[in-house]
Amino acid sequence: MDFVRSLLKDWKWPLVAMTLSALMLAAAHAFETFGGLAPCPLCLRQREVYWALIAMTVTGLVLWWLIPKRRFLVALNVMIGLAFIVGVIVAFYHAGVEWGLLPPPEGCSGEGPIDPLVIRDFNEPMHVPSCTDAPFYILGLSMAGWNGVIAGVMAVASFVAAGATWRGAVRPEETA
């Protein structure tokens, strides 16, 4: 338990959040590359959240390294939590589209899969996978549903990390 608490304090949580975001992207790309599951537009939108989170976290940690203020690190953890909440919203919207509870956005018609490795004439129309069809379900949730659950857990952990950092961060001069 002390190990988990130590991960939620100071600069460690942004690194953990960034690493887990990279792992989520790696898993999505593995399903695409090795599993042959072409992403629909909402799948790609979910990935954008993780890419943005990684970029924001790298920038935040570099700035914190230059000006090590505890308030800044707390704000970074809160921003990471807010980014994960955006991920929850996008993922659950996608899951709602898959379940037929929400209307799909324009461009999610699913007229057929795209093989990105096939070179085509760019004048021909391209077809995208449907946002309404989940390729599989695990324990009743699609990949989008699980993405939302994971992002939700990460959001809560980010806010807990912000509180832990606010209450008792180790000052940079104490670690040197």
ZAMARGU-4260 file (C-alpha; in steps of 0.2 Angstrom, whole numbers, plus 5000, padded with zeros to 4 digits):
<rodrens>
0) 5000/5000/5000 | 5015/5012/5003 | 5021/5009/4986 | 5004/5014/4979 | 5004/5030/4990
5) 5022/5034/4984 | 5016/5033/4966 | 5002/5046/4970 | 5014/5059/4977 | 5025/5072/4969
10) 5031/5070/4951 | 5028/5051/4950 | 5010/5052/4946 | 5012/5062/4930 | 5025/5049/4924
15) 5013/5034/4929 | 4999/5043/4920 | 5009/5046/4905 | 5016/5028/4904 | 4998/5021/4906
20) 4992/5032/4892 | 5006/5026/4881 | 5001/5008/4885 | 4983/5012/4881 | 4989/5018/4864
25) 5001/5003/4861 | 4986/4991/4865 | 4975/5001/4853 | 4988/5000/4839 | 4991/4982/4843
30) 4973/4978/4840 | 4974/4987/4824 | 4990/4980/4818 | 4990/4962/4824 | 4971/4960/4826
35) 4966/4968/4810 | 4953/4979/4819 | 4953/4995/4809 | 4948/5010/4820 | 4932/5019/4817
40) 4932/5039/4819 | 4927/5038/4837 | 4941/5025/4841 | 4953/5038/4834 | 4945/5051/4844
45) 4948/5041/4860 | 4966/5040/4855 | 4968/5059/4853 | 4964/5061/4872 | 4979/5050/4876
50) 4991/5059/4864 | 4986/5075/4871 | 4988/5069/4888 | 5006/5063/4885 | 5010/5080/4876
55) 5003/5090/4891 | 5012/5079/4904 | 5029/5080/4896 | 5027/5099/4894 | 5021/5100/4912
60) 5035/5090/4919 | 5048/5100/4909 | 5041/5116/4916 | 5040/5109/4933 | 5059/5104/4932
65) 5063/5122/4927 | 5052/5130/4941 | 5049/5117/4954 | 5033/5123/4963 | 5022/5112/4972
70) 5006/5122/4966 | 5011/5119/4948 | 5013/5100/4951 | 4996/5100/4960 | 4988/5109/4945
75) 4997/5097/4933 | 4989/5082/4942 | 4972/5091/4941 | 4974/5094/4922 | 4978/5076/4920
80) 4963/5071/4929 | 4952/5083/4918 | 4960/5075/4902 | 4955/5058/4908 | 4938/5064/4911
85) 4937/5070/4893 | 4943/5052/4889 | 4928/5045/4899 | 4916/5056/4890 | 4922/5051/4873
90) 4923/5033/4877 | 4906/5032/4885 | 4899/5041/4870 | 4906/5028/4859 | 4899/5014/4870
95) 4882/5023/4869 | 4883/5023/4850 | 4888/5005/4850 | 4873/5001/4861 | 4861/5011/4850
100) 4858/5023/4864 | 4866/5038/4856 | 4866/5043/4837 | 4882/5041/4828 | 4892/5056/4822
105) 4892/5060/4804 | 4906/5049/4795 | 4903/5033/4805 | 4893/5025/4792 | 4903/5009/4791
110) 4902/5006/4773 | 4917/4994/4774 | 4934/4992/4782 | 4950/5001/4776 | 4966/4992/4773
115) 4979/5006/4776 | 4993/4995/4768 | 4984/4995/4751 | 4989/5009/4740 | 4974/5016/4731
120) 4969/5030/4719 | 4966/5045/4730 | 4951/5050/4719 | 4942/5034/4725 | 4931/5036/4740
125) 4937/5028/4756 | 4926/5018/4768 | 4928/5018/4786 | 4922/5005/4799 | 4906/5008/4808
130) 4906/5016/4825 | 4890/5006/4829 | 4898/4989/4828 | 4909/4983/4843 | 4921/4970/4837
135) 4919/4960/4853 | 4913/4962/4871 | 4922/4957/4887 | 4911/4955/4903 | 4898/4965/4894
140) 4909/4979/4889 | 4916/4984/4872 | 4933/4991/4870 | 4926/5008/4871 | 4917/5004/4887
145) 4933/4997/4895 | 4942/5012/4889 | 4930/5023/4898 | 4932/5013/4914 | 4951/5014/4914
150) 4950/5032/4910 | 4938/5035/4925 | 4950/5025/4937 | 4964/5036/4930 | 4954/5052/4933
155) 4950/5048/4951 | 4968/5043/4954 | 4974/5059/4946 | 4963/5069/4958 | 4969/5059/4973
160) 4987/5062/4967 | 4983/5081/4967 | 4977/5080/4985 | 4992/5070/4991 | 5004/5081/4982
165) 4995/5096/4990 | 4996/5089/5007 | 5013/5082/5008 | 5024/5084/4993 | 5043/5082/4995
170) 5051/5098/4991 | 5064/5097/4977 | 5077/5104/4988 | 5074/5090/5000 | 5077/5077/4987
175) 5094/5083/4981
</rodrens>
